[in-house]
């Protein structure tokens, strides 16, 4: 069953990207990968995906959020759903919310959050639900 859906994974953890790729390709999603926000944005400009799986903390603690806000503020890309994967709640608990206040005051530019470590079944279920919701619009 070829879903025909193109998913872009943006995460600096190459092992995690490989693992997610295997899970998604097993369900016949077309999967591309980028390993930082700049590379991810270039791939989005080249060929906008149907959905983005995006890490929060890459080169900076907020790189994923920065990219998500950039996409949501661009009419050309704001309709692309984003599933954000993160260890962010753990990091915020360790470092305190003050460091992240500039993000916490914003409305979240993502469709759904998944906390690391990622459960493959939860990831698949979330992606399927988000894509179904997008098709209803």
N, C-alpha and C positions, 0 to 999 in steps of 0.2 A: 504494500500500500504506500504509494508515493504521496506524501502530504503536499508536496510542492511548496512547502513553507520554508523560507530561508531564515535561519537564526544565526546571529552574530554574537559570539562570546567574547567579552572584553575582560581579561583578567591577567595579571602579571604572573600568576602561578601556573606554569606550563603543565605540571602534572594534573592539576585540577581541570584545566582546559581539556586535556586529553581524556580524562575521566568523563567529563560532561559530554564531550563529543561522542564518545562511545555510546553513552546512554541515549542521546538524541538521535544519532544515526541508526540505532537499533529500531527506532520508531519511524524511520524513513524521512527525518528532517534533513534538509540541506544545511550543513553547518560550516561556518567560517569562523576564524579566530583572529583576534588582535591582542597584543600583550601590554598595551598602555592606551591611555585616552586619546593621544594624538594619532596613533596608528588606527585606533577604532574609528575616530571621526573621519579619517581619510577613506576607510572602507565603506563607511556610511555614505559619504559623498559619491563614491565610485558606484555603489549599488545599494540603495537603502534596503535593509532587511525587513522581514515581516515582524520580527521581535528581536530584542537585545537582552542578553543575559550579561549583567554588568556588575563588576566588583566595585566596592566603595574605595578601599584603601589600596593604592598602587604606589606610584612614585611619591605621592603625598597622601595624608590621611583622608583627604576629601576629593581626590582626583575623579572618582566615579560620580560623586554628587555634582562636581563642577561640569562634567560632561553631560550628565542628565539635564541639568538646568540649561546648558547651552542648546541641547536638542529641543527641549520644551519651549524655549524662547525663539526657535526658528520655525516659522510656519511650514516650511518644507519637510521638517522632520518631527514635528510635535505629535503627530498621530502614531508614531512608532511606539508600541508598548515596550516598557522596560521592566524586566524582572531583576531586582537588585539582590545580589548575594553578598553577605557580609559577616564579618566577625565584629562589626561596628558596635553593637550593644555591649559586647564584652569589653571592647577597647574603651568605650565611653564610661563603663562602670569602673574600669581600672584607672583612667586618667581624669575622670570627673567631667561633667557636662560643660563647664565653662569654656574649655578648649574648642568645643563644637557648637557654641551658641549661635554663631553666624549661620549655621545650617539648621539648627533646631527651630529657629524663628520662621523658617520658610515652609511653604506647603510642599509636600514631597512630590518630586517630578517623576515618580515611578508608579507602575501599576501594582507591584507586589514586592514584598521583601521576603527573602529566605535567609535564615541564619546558618552560617557554617558551623560544623560540618553539614554538608548538604545530603539529604536523604534522596536517592535517585527517584523513588516513586513519588515523593512530594514534588520534586522538580518537574517531572513529567506531567503530573496532575495540574500543577500550577500553570505550566506553559499551555497545556491543552485548554484549560479554563479561560486564560487570558486571551488566547487566540479566538475562542468561541465568542467571547464578549465583544471583541473587536469586529467580528463578522456580523454582529447584530446591529451595529451602528449604521 
